[in-house]
Amino acid sequence: MDNIDEIRSALAIQCLPFGVIEKEKIYDIVHEAIMAIDASGLSYTVGPFETVIEGPLTKLLEVAGNAHKAMLKAGVSTCATYMKLWSGNIGTSEEKTKNYRARGH
């Protein structure tokens, strides 16, 4: 592989603040993490449990760090970021989900 840093990758990321009880406050903190993802300019899809981001490997790792930091900047003292990372000869999220989206799922 010529440039591993640029290899096509997909990252499923879940950012969770701990010690926050109010549902709306949790949503606000997670929103800050998603806005950090949005600022990357990469393609992403928000789901109810995780967000999937697509792009170059190195950029995805940078974005994951920024999303995690966004929760800390939002004022939480403890948070966790769970990630699933896939690199290589992979299809896009659109390719993988188009048949189900067309059926309303």
N, C-alpha and C positions, 0 to 999 in steps of 0.2 A: 504494500500500500504506500503510495507516494507521500501523502500528507495526512497523517492520522488526525491532526487537529481539525481538519475540515471534513472528516468522514460524516456522511449523512446519518443523523441520529434522531431518536425520539425519546423524550423524557416525560414520564408520568410523575407528577409531583403533588403531594398533599401537604399543605402547611397548616399546622394545628397549634393554636395558643393554649397553654395550660393555665389553670387557676382562674379562668374567666367563666362566669356562670351565666350572665345575661346573653341570650341568643343574639340579640341585635348587636351587642358589642363584639361577639365572636365573628359575626358577619362583617362588621366594619374592619376588624383586624385582618381577616382573610382577604377582604377587598384590597387592602393595602399591599398584600403579597401579590395579588393578581395584577395590580397596577404596576408593580415592579416588573412583572412578566411582560405586560403590555408595552412598557417603555423600551423593551429590548428590540421591538420591531419584528420579532419572529412570529411565525404562524402558531396559533394556539387555540385549543378548544377547552372551554370550561365545562366540567361535569359536576354533578352533585357531591362527589367525593374526592375528585382529583382533577387536575388540569393537565392536558397533554400538550407539550411544546415540541415543535420540530425545527431542526436546524443543525448547524455544525457542532460537533462534540464539544469543543472548547467553549463555545458561546453558551451552550446549554448549561454547562457546569457553572459558568459565571452568573447566568440568570438564576439558577437555583440558589446560589449564595445571596444574591440580591433580594430574592423573595423572602428568604429566611431573615435577613437583616431588616427587611421592612416590618416584620412582626415585632422585632425588638424595638425598632424606632417608634412603633405605635404604642409602646409602653408596657408590653408584657414582660414579665421577668423570666418566664420559662416557656419555651416553645420547641416543637419538633417538626422536622421536615422529612417526610418519607418519600423515597424516590425509586422508580424503576427506570432503568436506562437501557436502550437497545440501539446498537450501531451496526451499520453495514448495509447489506442488500435488503432493504425493507421497503414496504409500500408506504404510501401516505395514509394519514387518518381518513381522508376522503375516500380513497380506494377501499379501505377496510370496512367503512361504514355505509357507503352509498346505498347498498341494497336495503339496509335496515332503515335508513333515513327516508328513503323513497316510500316506505311502508308506514311512516309516521313514528318510528322508534328512534 
